[in-house]
């Protein structure tokens, strides 16, 4: 590939799911199981899986979980399992990134010790969705999620957030959500990426329609205008059905394709493209696909010393481009 081609980044990733159980019941979810109806992943199971993927070029371990209610008697055990999985991933040489729903400030501070970055989808800040798709999803209260982004800034945690598109929101809602993210970032400078994720119904949701890709391009354009230039826009390539749609989103300002691995746990009916296949698709339009770490270089100084050392070892292994804008 020509080094002069502009870069599109992605994270070579693998997802660990401690549990699919979740006390929220979002109407569009492709992920959850009822509380008490899922066996939690053990550390032994996780270690076996992680040892198997060490030879596959994986850098990031995304710890993604359904949510155990904050007042549940099992909350402490759930949180400890998440912490232990991150610690295990670090011990085996990976870089953990955790996204497990809203956490307390104390939980976030603890996870900072074993994560190079963290994330939580803001989705949409309009409270109107609490009367529709989030009617039975208490932790989707916008203020809870906004508070999470505030705490991440206060704690100096490199953070990823994003919008979920096509769940009943309006264009002004997109702008309000983006402006909220922009305001928080201007205060703390901690938002690495904003994901623009089109809702894509699973096979059990045959009456729903996918978010139109032409509209996704429009959202990318708006986001690039509203957000500070040092926040990277991320789009999921497995949810964009055509090469032209992907190219249009990139031309509108998206610069990252997120974690690409064996399975999209949130959208299991939409497999990730192979790296080589995706690289060829991008090359046809004049882009170069480049792997990155789950933490951007400008945030390395926020890491505790052991994590900083792990990240520097990976930077020496992996040519790390400057964060695209």
Secondary structure, 3 states (H helix, E strand, C coil): CCCCCEEEEEEEEEEECCCCECCCCCCCCCCCECCCCCCCCCHHHHHHHHHHHHHHCCCEEEEECCCCCCCCCCHHHHHHHHHHHHHHHHHCCCEEEEECCCCCHHHHHHHHCCCCEEECCCCCCCHHHHHCCCCCCHHHCHHHHHHHHHHHHHCCCCEEEEEEECCCCCHHHHHHHHHHHHHHHHHHCCEEEEEEEECCCCCCCCCCCCCCHHHHHHHHHHHHHHCCCCCEEECCHHHCCCHHHHHHHHHHCCCEEEEECCCCCCCCCCCCCCHHHHHHHHHHCCEEEEEECCCCHHHHHHCCHHHHHHHHHHHHHCCCCCCCC
